[in-house]
């Protein structure tokens, strides 16, 4: 009876619609002749026609629903018996409140309202909470009245079954399903045709980590001919560890999930264990866990357990330093099951590595294990070579296989890319080399896994040590071109000192010292300091604090500290080293003379010119007697003495020494050596202070060009030349050009050296003076106030540079007040 009623309703409506469409003219004429005159008016006829059409369409829809409701469900071969209501298996999982994913959820909600021919892919490494975010979206969509279908990827047959169930719940007629079953139509086409007709639905395909397995077989998923299509009128959301745009195609909106920031990550811990500590302590633990949602949930669950050994955020964080393998790196008895492995921190990334292995990428696992041995810092790709992997795996490794391994690890979110180059790239003007980073917890857990599974761990360590020392030799040979890679190598080289082979200790210390010297030459003092500190600590522990090598390392560390802008600590270490070398090596030892020279330079750099001059005169005489007049170290002492004399105001004597040193360095080192360029800069600066501005400008422009060409635009020596040129131009009355150069130098020094470095403060001071001479007293006063505050904090209230800033600020402030009263001021100052 239901079927006959549906057919009658459809026929009646179709006949009415056909009559209206085919005979509008005659019907209207006949009616006009048979009704009162008011009915012939257009404003009556057209509304009546609209009512008829609307009623006809409504009857058609009603008839189809009656007809569809009367049909019994049909079987579809192996798909079983589909049902029209949403089955229990398609219901989304329950999820508590999601923290820190508001941006992603807002973007997904916008796509849900207007898909615009797109689908969403929540992607990222295991443990980032992709399923949790999708479940939260599903909960929000259900509350708003959307039909929600949750499909858990297991295999193609089950996917087909669940997709059919979703389409049936959206009104798919059984006749179309029977057509697909009979082979007259493609089943994915039938399903997506219905999803294209239905509205207000959300379909989540969870854990689609192997997209190539979804089908169709032999075709790229991005062709959109299989189960993944952007054509529906609802929203398809995928969760997957595969974050490659090439995998998903141009219609996919990729939403990569990153680790959580400190505040929401800490809140997850507080939600799970509210009695475990304060919000600040929770944030500290959350950052130790790298903001990884899976690790946060694991830690919170542990802390909330009534029998747990550690019950507070602080004690758990402290325990991680020694018990990470037990707390987060422990084996799980059911880890072989993929669903269990996803929920265990130790094993969640093994799921991705297993998938890569099934794809034929067996090298991915050893590459990740090897990277985990290195430091928590960006890793240059050039460090990992086929020969290195061959040594640790015992197999032949090609360049192509290694590149495939890196690509696969990146596609599954196990490797990241840094956002910005290091300081070496800035200092040299050379773009940084290719590099990757590991999430801290991925690194630690993979190191635990390597230690547990590798029977030949010593082979891994030996091969890595050989590669690291070879890499130092490579960057040394490259010269300036190798500086960016040298900075990337610096954090990883100290692993050499942790290896258990004492026979290689001297060789490894030499590698660290060599790289540190390269870094200081490059102006990368922070990286050099790291290496010098690690070598000093190692030698103090193994050789003793008074060993000659230990004293050399302490002297190196002091110089690096001075270059970083920490002069007080540098001077303390240099005085201590000089005393120890005098006692153990004697006052005439070349090493003792080096300590005395370096101490004098540090004193001169902090404005203590008189003591510096005294030490340098003695050192120059001793070096000339011990090493010879033309030895590079003797020339260095003469150059430094000229700088100290210039600081004391003895400009003529400084100019004489600098001219002599420049000529000698050209003869000994060559015209392009970086110390020769430094001599030319120092001579020009002394000439400017003596009032010889024209010659000073000529030499400074040449020094600036040479430094930029040889060392790079952003090298500290290049910036010093530009700063000195600005001073010379300001002394010549070219204040506008001086201001331009000082602004540029200030910006560059902030970027390369930092905002509190003494050289940065000098640039800000010089800019303020040039502005004052241009009549821009207001800005000059503002900059001088800032400089004075920073110099008091960095150098101390009585440092000569601090005193000069205070005096210049008083003068500039008085001139500004006078200018406001209509007077003029011309201030002549330097620095």
ROTORMI-263003 format. One record per residue (C-alpha): y, x, z. Coordinates in steps of 0.001 Angstrom, whole numbers. Layout:
N
- yy|xx|zz
- Y|X|Z
...
END
This chain:
831
- yy|xx|zz
- 0|0|0
- 2357|2854|843
- 1762|4482|-2539
- 2437|1205|-4471
- 5629|592|-2500
- 6814|4098|-3292
- 6081|3718|-7000
- 7806|325|-7171
- 10890|1649|-5461
- 11089|4620|-7804
- 10667|2432|-10937
- 13262|-79|-9822
- 15841|2552|-9114
- 15124|4374|-12371
- 15553|1171|-14376
- 18839|322|-12710
- 20201|3796|-13278
- 19165|3741|-16945
- 20791|386|-17536
- 24006|1527|-15951
- 24057|4774|-17923
- 23139|3261|-21348
- 25059|-21|-21347
- 28227|520|-19416
- 30459|-934|-22142
- 28547|-4196|-22816
- 27874|-4881|-19167
- 31505|-4450|-18310
- 32632|-6724|-21160
- 30138|-9450|-20226
- 31156|-9337|-16615
- 34829|-9434|-17509
- 34324|-12637|-19423
- 32397|-14300|-16606
- 34408|-13524|-13480
- 37878|-14290|-12246
- 40741|-12289|-13689
- 41298|-10183|-10575
- 37861|-8611|-11077
- 38870|-7165|-14448
- 41212|-4700|-12784
- 40180|-983|-12916
- 40778|-470|-9230
- 37970|-2950|-8560
- 35491|-1959|-11290
- 35264|1792|-10577
- 34635|1538|-6807
- 31952|-1015|-7519
- 30332|1346|-10021
- 30360|4169|-7472
- 28616|1967|-4923
- 25890|1133|-7449
- 25239|4805|-8324
- 25113|5846|-4668
- 22687|3071|-3835
- 20490|4063|-6779
- 20284|7693|-5685
- 19460|6632|-2135
- 16598|4452|-3380
- 15192|7366|-5429
- 15180|9676|-2396
- 13687|6990|-175
- 10988|6271|-2723
- 9993|9941|-3020
- 9717|10315|748
- 7541|7187|969
- 5378|8523|-1843
- 5045|11974|-269
- 4263|10563|3165
- 1393|8536|1732
- -429|11591|291
- -3185|13159|2372
- -2971|16930|2981
- -4835|18992|394
- -7033|22056|808
- -5995|25320|-852
- -9054|27459|-1051
- -9060|30146|1621
- -5684|29098|2955
- -7338|26397|5014
- -5750|23069|5811
- -1940|23318|5792
- 10|21015|8061
- 3429|19456|7723
- 4763|19992|11199
- 5598|23533|12297
- 2333|25036|13628
- 2264|26835|16951
- 1646|30130|15135
- 5066|29873|13413
- 7038|29481|16609
- 9312|32388|17589
- 8644|34348|20781
- 10653|33593|23877
- 13371|36135|24609
- 15668|36649|27549
- 19333|37458|27108
- 19948|40255|24604
- 22410|42970|25600
- 24577|45075|23321
- 23668|43487|19970
- 26591|41106|19648
- 27826|42641|16385
- 24442|42351|14670
- 23880|38798|15945
- 27322|37733|14735
- 26610|39124|11274
- 23242|37376|11165
- 24805|34105|12292
- 27316|34371|9457
- 24519|34950|6957
- 22607|31999|8395
- 25546|29726|7630
- 26109|31199|4164
- 23191|33281|2828
- 24873|33697|-589
- 21687|34916|-2255
- 20967|37586|351
- 18332|38267|2968
- 18657|40390|6118
- 16632|43426|7174
- 16795|44474|10819
- 15630|48074|10562
- 15332|51121|12764
- 12888|53342|14596
- 10258|51876|16859
- 11618|50817|20232
- 15098|49819|19029
- 14547|46097|19735
- 14401|44669|16219
- 12028|41847|17186
- 14155|41025|20228
- 17302|40614|18124
- 15483|38453|15585
- 14034|36282|18378
- 17511|35800|19851
- 18799|34695|16445
- 15861|32289|16151
- 16669|30803|19543
- 20302|30296|18577
- 19324|28768|15237
- 16899|26302|16863
- 19567|25232|19330
- 21907|24568|16394
- 19351|22387|14582
- 17877|24831|12045
- 14187|24763|11283
- 12820|28138|12394
- 9595|29785|11190
- 8303|33028|12714
- 5804|34922|10576
- 4046|37949|12085
- 2967|40398|9418
- -698|41343|9593
- -2059|41109|6058
- -1370|39426|2730
- -3816|36536|3226
- -2327|35497|6555
- 1184|35899|5160
- 353|33504|2306
- -1064|30967|4776
- 2029|31087|6980
- 4484|30962|4073
- 2722|27853|2731
- 2919|26246|6162
- 6658|26936|6272
- 7150|25455|2799
- 5130|22341|3737
- 7257|21867|6834
- 10270|21994|4478
- 8799|19153|2324
- 6630|20913|-275
- 4694|18223|-2240
- 913|18687|-2198
- 822|18201|-5971
- 2727|21459|-6453
- 434|23166|-3981
- -2604|21907|-5887
- -1101|23319|-9084
- -935|26791|-7480
- -4471|26404|-6130
- -5706|25584|-9613
- -4015|28695|-11022
- -1443|26778|-13069
- 1465|28167|-11041
- 2217|31212|-8899
- 1878|30435|-5185
- 4990|32497|-4194
- 6919|30694|-6970
- 5833|27297|-5610
- 6767|28208|-2030
- 10161|29677|-2907
- 10962|26777|-5230
- 10633|24468|-2235
- 12613|26832|12
- 15291|26726|-2647
- 15446|22931|-2352
- 15456|22756|1444
- 18433|23514|3641
- 19060|24770|7172
- 15997|26922|7706
- 15450|30399|9131
- 12313|32373|8310
- 11627|35623|10168
- 9003|38041|8848
- 8398|40326|11820
- 7002|43892|11786
- 7040|44306|8003
- 6686|48068|8400
- 4726|48612|5196
- 6765|46650|2628
- 4668|47944|-274
- 1691|46065|1200
- 3473|42718|1003
- 3106|42541|-2754
- 2834|41723|-5481
- 402|44602|-6003
- 1736|47284|-8312
- 5308|45972|-8363
- 8311|47102|-6338
- 9254|44689|-3603
- 12855|45003|-4830
- 11909|43118|-8022
- 11770|39991|-5821
- 8736|38507|-7595
- 6506|38210|-4515
- 6907|36859|-995
- 10242|38590|-366
- 13048|36853|-2248
- 16756|36243|-1735
- 16702|32889|-3569
- 16292|30296|-811
- 18936|27998|627
- 18127|29193|4129
- 17965|32737|5498
- 15065|35179|5341
- 15183|37886|8043
- 12868|40891|7984
- 12229|43289|10864
- 10958|46658|9711
- 10917|50333|10541
- 11604|51026|6871
- 15367|51329|6456
- 15519|52552|2863
- 17859|50596|550
- 15549|51511|-2344
- 12694|49683|-644
- 14524|46399|-134
- 16708|46253|-3231
- 20325|45250|-3891
- 20140|41747|-2356
- 19097|43011|1072
- 21691|43222|3844
- 20457|46152|5943
- 21296|45979|9645
- 20148|49299|11152
- 19792|49187|14932
- 21021|52231|16841
- 20607|53153|20514
- 22595|50979|22904
- 25913|52100|24424
- 26037|52963|28118
- 27312|49663|29515
- 24844|47198|27936
- 22004|49709|28303
- 22709|50006|32010
- 22900|46227|32290
- 19345|45932|30921
- 18165|48112|33811
- 20152|46036|36299
- 18678|42835|34873
- 15158|44174|35402
- 15693|45911|38760
- 18872|44578|40412
- 18094|46285|43737
- 17563|49764|42258
- 21166|50948|42494
- 24726|50585|41274
- 25979|49879|37764
- 27110|53496|37435
- 23685|54805|38443
- 22077|52421|35951
- 24331|53734|33186
- 23433|57321|34063
- 19732|56539|33769
- 20301|54545|30572
- 22004|57517|28927
- 19182|59815|30068
- 16855|57425|28220
- 19049|57659|25144
- 19940|53948|25166
- 16509|53141|23690
- 15711|49473|24488
- 11937|49984|24766
- 12396|52850|27246
- 14963|50815|29199
- 12555|47913|29546
- 9733|50275|30531
- 11863|51947|33201
- 13180|48630|34508
- 9671|47211|34768
- 8495|50319|36600
- 11399|50231|39057
- 10793|46567|39826
- 7117|47190|40614
- 6351|46845|44332
- 3976|49841|44309
- 6061|52245|42203
- 6742|55699|43649
- 10354|55665|42470
- 12407|52610|43326
- 15984|53619|42454
- 17753|54562|39234
- 18704|57962|40648
- 15231|58987|41804
- 13699|57824|38519
- 16239|59830|36512
- 15543|62924|38611
- 11794|62429|38235
- 12115|62376|34439
- 13027|66065|34464
- 9548|66951|35741
- 7370|63881|35202
- 8405|62529|31801
- 4844|62931|30439
- 3565|60665|33220
- 6393|58127|33280
- 7052|57625|29569
- 4655|59977|27806
- 1425|58771|29333
- -1589|57811|27265
- -2520|54126|27089
- -6167|53018|26983
- -5517|50416|24278
- -3033|52455|22221
- -5315|52339|19197
- -4336|48694|18780
- -1043|48594|16814
- 330|45659|18802
- -203|47527|22078
- 1112|50798|20660
- 4423|49144|19763
- 5057|48336|23425
- 4319|51807|24849
- 7000|54487|24603
- 4464|57292|24088
- 2796|55516|21165
- 5412|53392|19434
- 6394|56175|17044
- 2757|56984|16318
- 2619|53591|14577
- 5177|54839|12050
- 3430|58200|11670
- 117|56432|11074
- 1756|54299|8402
- 3174|57409|6714
- -266|58992|6794
- -1763|55912|5119
- 894|56301|2425
- -363|59829|1783
- 2400|61559|3781
- 192|63533|6156
- 2855|66233|6657
- 5264|63862|8442
- 3549|64192|11830
- 3522|68027|12018
- 7125|68152|10778
- 8223|65801|13555
- 6226|67741|16143
- 7815|71001|14993
- 11329|69592|15150
- 10614|68409|18689
- 10159|72031|19837
- 13772|72782|18909
- 16876|71934|20928
- 18553|68551|21251
- 21092|69321|18520
- 21474|68980|14732
- 18848|71012|12876
- 19579|72693|9516
- 16990|71641|6968
- 16837|75196|5654
- 15236|76278|8934
- 12080|74271|8158
- 10325|75929|5218
- 6972|75407|3481
- 5794|78785|4819
- 6580|77696|8387
- 4601|74466|7982
- 1770|76351|6338
- 1613|78708|9323
- 1357|75893|11889
- -925|73557|9934
- -3161|76098|8205
- -2703|74266|4893
- -811|75084|1732
- 2544|73254|1819
- 4788|72774|-1196
- 8527|72160|-1291
- 7895|68693|-2711
- 5515|67771|120
- 8029|68976|2716
- 10860|66980|1154
- 8607|63920|1047
- 7890|64329|4759
- 11578|64467|5627
- 12298|61443|3432
- 9515|59438|5045
- 10643|60281|8585
- 14189|59275|7719
- 13034|56036|6075
- 11250|55037|9291
- 14213|55921|11502
- 12547|58906|13172
- 15206|61262|11818
- 18930|60659|11780
- 21847|62256|9989
- 24839|63680|11899
- 28186|61988|11341
- 30428|65036|11032
- 30160|68772|10275
- 30438|71393|12954
- 33397|73631|13694
- 32091|76406|11484
- 32478|74241|8422
- 36068|73552|9433
- 36858|77166|10270
- 35497|78568|7052
- 36559|75793|4719
- 32930|75469|3587
- 31064|72163|3730
- 28237|72107|6261
- 24591|72515|5247
- 22095|69644|5156
- 20930|68774|8653
- 19031|66171|10670
- 18990|64998|14279
- 16304|63541|16533
- 16820|60837|19120
- 16503|62645|22492
- 13555|60571|23660
- 11735|60824|20327
- 12123|64584|20618
- 10837|64757|24202
- 7866|62470|23650
- 6800|64329|20501
- 7014|67622|22386
- 4694|66094|24998
- 2334|64950|22241
- 2290|68405|20649
- 1462|70089|23946
- -1376|67612|24506
- -2963|67730|21069
- -2350|71261|19732
- -5214|73647|20469
- -3237|76538|18977
- 203|76033|20551
- 773|79784|20624
- 489|79808|16829
- 3229|77195|16581
- 5522|79184|18889
- 4894|82482|17103
- 5550|80978|13670
- 8753|79311|14867
- 9985|82550|16489
- 9450|84481|13276
- 11314|81824|11299
- 14271|81749|13709
- 14743|85518|13653
- 14459|85500|9856
- 17116|82771|9693
- 19524|84968|11684
- 19014|87772|9187
- 19672|85340|6320
- 23000|84076|7667
- 24062|87640|8461
- 23484|88642|4838
- 25399|85608|3518
- 28653|86602|5222
- 31266|83861|5410
- 29036|81484|3422
- 26499|81592|6256
- 28903|80667|9061
- 28285|76885|9036
- 24533|77419|9270
- 25038|79994|12020
- 26695|77336|14173
- 23777|74967|13563
- 21267|77686|14477
- 22987|78597|17756
- 21562|75827|20022
- 18018|76424|18756
- 17872|80203|19093
- 17538|80286|22930
- 14016|78875|22546
- 13095|82477|21690
- 13789|83462|25304
- 11425|80751|26574
- 8367|81995|24684
- 5692|83568|26879
- 5301|86795|24860
- 7225|89567|26751
- 6547|92090|23956
- 9018|90250|21729
- 11758|89835|24348
- 13913|92756|23142
- 13595|91663|19517
- 14549|88095|20436
- 17564|89160|22536
- 18771|91203|19588
- 18572|88116|17373
- 20663|86078|19826
- 23264|88833|20148
- 23464|89282|16383
- 24043|85578|15826
- 26620|85486|18622
- 28627|88281|16983
- 28507|86411|13670
- 29830|83309|15420
- 32691|85180|17108
- 33670|86658|13760
- 33652|83102|12392
- 35906|81890|15227
- 33125|79653|16626
- 33609|80841|20207
- 31880|77902|21904
- 28634|78518|20035
- 28902|82259|20707
- 29456|81617|24400
- 26236|79576|24588
- 24174|82471|23244
- 25889|85141|25342
- 25390|83078|28490
- 21684|82553|27805
- 21131|86267|27103
- 23076|87242|30228
- 21056|84865|32410
- 17785|86158|30923
- 18719|89826|31363
- 20054|89339|34874
- 16723|87758|35824
- 14426|90220|34021
- 16379|93506|33919
- 18714|93219|36892
- 22483|92657|37186
- 23409|96342|36811
- 21255|97180|33800
- 23255|98545|30847
- 22128|95679|28601
- 23135|93142|31241
- 26620|94651|31501
- 26980|94563|27724
- 26047|90879|27679
- 28546|90131|30452
- 31288|91854|28435
- 30335|89806|25346
- 30443|86582|27345
- 33901|87400|28682
- 35277|87938|25177
- 33818|84641|24031
- 35387|82874|27011
- 38782|84345|26139
- 38429|83153|22552
- 37576|79671|23848
- 40807|79560|25850
- 39429|80345|29325
- 41397|83544|30076
- 41126|83535|33891
- 37319|83593|33932
- 37311|86091|31072
- 39573|88510|32963
- 37453|88163|36137
- 34256|89081|34267
- 35940|91948|32397
- 37286|93495|35606
- 33856|93243|37208
- 32158|94777|34177
- 34675|97635|33989
- 34066|98483|37648
- 30290|98386|37223
- 30373|100533|34078
- 32706|103046|35671
- 30223|103399|38522
- 26981|103405|36536
- 27997|104982|33196
- 31114|106992|34036
- 34748|106556|32881
- 34263|108406|29576
- 31315|106362|28328
- 32065|104465|25088
- 30845|101283|26795
- 33262|101828|29681
- 36099|102387|27212
- 35150|99124|25478
- 35402|97240|28782
- 38790|98794|29544
- 40087|97954|26041
- 38844|94358|26204
- 40348|93834|29662
- 43712|95154|28443
- 43661|92793|25450
- 42920|89817|27701
- 45740|90791|30051
- 48153|91170|27133
- 47107|87763|25809
- 48058|86169|29130
- 51486|87817|29256
- 50590|90706|31609
- 52012|93254|29189
- 52807|96119|31554
- 49261|96487|32907
- 47904|96039|29402
- 50102|98872|28057
- 48968|101216|30855
- 45269|100544|30223
- 45639|100780|26445
- 47490|104128|26493
- 44678|105575|28594
- 41969|104008|26406
- 43609|105185|23177
- 43749|108761|24414
- 40137|108668|25658
- 38782|107098|22476
- 40622|109594|20308
- 39043|112428|22336
- 35531|110957|22499
- 35251|109121|19158
- 37925|110680|16982
- 41350|109624|15711
- 40042|107563|12777
- 37149|105822|14479
- 37423|102009|14101
- 37461|101576|17893
- 40300|104106|18215
- 42253|102199|15566
- 41573|98974|17492
- 43111|100475|20644
- 46185|101618|18730
- 46595|98154|17183
- 46258|96479|20576
- 48767|98897|22119
- 51255|97901|19428
- 50766|94221|20348
- 51300|94900|24055
- 54451|96966|23389
- 55781|94179|21172
- 55211|91758|24044
- 57274|93988|26323
- 60140|93999|23825
- 59600|97495|22438
- 59580|96226|18861
- 60463|99456|17063
- 57587|101381|18673
- 55277|98440|17958
- 56289|98456|14281
- 55631|102205|14060
- 52135|101883|15537
- 51265|98883|13372
- 52366|100634|10160
- 50238|103646|11017
- 47238|101499|11949
- 47516|99393|8785
- 47505|102495|6576
- 44552|104004|8457
- 42523|100788|8355
- 43062|100465|4630
- 41672|103993|4268
- 38743|103544|6678
- 37772|99869|6337
- 39292|98864|3006
- 42112|96476|2105
- 39987|93296|2417
- 38418|93909|5837
- 39335|91256|8375
- 40739|93906|10765
- 42954|95282|7990
- 44314|91779|7405
- 44921|91458|11136
- 46925|94700|11140
- 49148|93414|8345
- 49755|90198|10300
- 50593|92126|13489
- 53011|94403|11642
- 54785|91417|10098
- 55110|89661|13469
- 56650|92755|15044
- 59096|93068|12124
- 60149|89440|12615
- 60826|90043|16304
- 62860|93114|15381
- 64984|90987|13030
- 63522|92278|9753
- 62872|88737|8524
- 62712|89382|4786
- 59964|92031|4991
- 58240|90010|7698
- 58175|86905|5500
- 56754|88856|2553
- 53979|90431|4633
- 53165|87155|6418
- 52826|85207|3190
- 50439|87880|1917
- 48550|87887|5231
- 48272|84098|5123
- 46934|84114|1570
- 44472|86921|2337
- 43199|85293|5532
- 42705|81952|3783
- 40826|83608|925
- 38650|85921|3038
- 38102|83880|6215
- 38874|80300|5219
- 41778|77889|5622
- 40827|76814|9136
- 39822|80162|10645
- 41780|80993|13848
- 43233|84131|12217
- 44486|82086|9261
- 46119|79599|11618
- 47744|82482|13520
- 49230|83803|10262
- 50648|80400|9398
- 52112|80059|12893
- 53772|83478|12630
- 55167|82621|9194
- 56727|79508|10700
- 58389|81628|13386
- 59765|84043|10783
- 61173|81223|8641
- 62723|79617|11720
- 64434|82943|12506
- 65803|83003|8942
- 67358|79558|9371
- 64771|77683|7258
- 64128|75207|10053
- 62747|72339|7962
- 60045|74530|6385
- 59292|76032|9792
- 58830|72546|11261
- 56458|71614|8425
- 54302|74711|8960
- 54234|74303|12744
- 53213|70629|12487
- 50375|71524|10144
- 49237|74407|12351
- 49382|72262|15478
- 47186|69590|13869
- 44692|72176|12624
- 44490|74021|15944
- 43843|70770|17768
- 40956|70092|15386
- 39490|73623|15477
- 40338|74910|18983
- 40982|71765|20986
- 44075|70138|22431
- 44209|72341|25583
- 43560|75770|24003
- 46389|78273|24758
- 46967|78831|21016
- 47323|75080|20519
- 49904|74949|23302
- 51768|77830|21619
- 51904|75875|18357
- 53312|72842|20130
- 55929|75021|21849
- 56951|76646|18555
- 57223|73252|16871
- 59477|72008|19665
- 61854|74986|19307
- 62074|74555|15517
- 62824|70849|15977
- 65565|71645|18489
- 67210|74012|16020
- 67131|71203|13429
- 68949|68944|15896
- 65890|66843|16774
- 66387|67339|20509
- 64684|64139|21629
- 61322|65026|20065
- 61738|68653|21129
- 62156|67609|24768
- 59088|65356|24583
- 56909|68151|23168
- 58181|70711|25679
- 57429|68384|28598
- 53893|67923|27325
- 53509|71686|26772
- 54774|72507|30268
- 52355|70056|31884
- 49403|71447|29943
- 50321|75099|30533
- 50591|74526|34268
- 47083|73042|34223
- 45523|75596|31816
- 47398|78845|32589
- 48944|78228|36016
- 52517|77541|37178
- 53616|81210|37213
- 52115|82351|33903
- 54797|83877|31606
- 54150|81255|28931
- 54485|78491|31533
- 57748|79965|32799
- 59081|80167|29224
- 58152|76537|28584
- 59910|75483|31794
- 63085|77416|30879
- 63150|76093|27318
- 62642|72538|28560
- 65609|72844|30916
- 67793|74181|28114
- 66646|71570|25611
- 67135|68744|28112
- 70674|69905|28861
- 71437|70113|25144
- 70037|66629|24573
- 72236|65215|27303
- 75224|67055|25843
- 74417|65751|22370
- 74307|62228|23737
- 77845|62798|25019
- 78934|63778|21536
- 78593|67522|21889
- 76509|69880|19804
- 73960|72399|20787
- 72362|75288|19026
- 69542|76895|20879
- 68148|80248|19806
- 64713|80908|21215
- 61325|81994|20211
- 57745|80988|20905
END
